[in-house]
Amino acid sequence: MHGPASPGWLLVALCAATGAYCLLRMRSTVEEQRSAAGGEALMGFGMAAMAVPAAVFTPPSWAWPLYAVVFGVAALHALWAARAGARHLHHLVGASAMVYMAVVMAASPVGHTGHGGAGVPLLTGALLLYFAGYVLLSGVRLVPVAAGGGAGGWGDRPELARACRLSMGIAMVAMLLTL
């Protein structure tokens, strides 16, 4: 993504840690945790890869179309899963946002180090509003759960799963702002 290197590395670390925790959640004994964890791990690691500062590493030209294909498949999977429950719609929006960012990055001129002005401003703004609202709502939902504490394994703690989703929402806002 475009932008300064220090915040970019912090974003990489946040997304990679979130993806790693989601991999731990895949070992959960709770079916709902396992089913969502794989897609969320893909999102976390994909966001970490996309957030590597462009000043440090410029991906090859084939990487952005590959990201678009991978997250396009993830979006189709989320669309299919949305038949079973509306909670999958957020995954659809997230995967679609990743496709959008990959397409914008593929179309951006090489060496572009500024930010802003890339992409479709209306679509970028709509995605920013969605994810900012998601972050605020997730934060409000997290407060009562965190006060209660949790028992069980690391993969079975709903407050950690919510914190993971909140972190990815914050990272998505940051990535959209630097697009």
Secondary structure, DSSP 4 states (H G I P E B T S, - for coil): --S-HHHHHHHHHHHHHHHHHHHHHTT-SSHHHHHHHHHHHHHHHHHHHHHS-TTT----TTHHHHHHHHHHHHHHHHHHHTTT-TTHHHHHHHHHHHHHHHHHHHHSPTT----SS-S-HHHHHHHHHHHHHHHHHHHHHHHHHHHH---S-GGG-HHHHHHHHHHHHHHHHHHHHT-
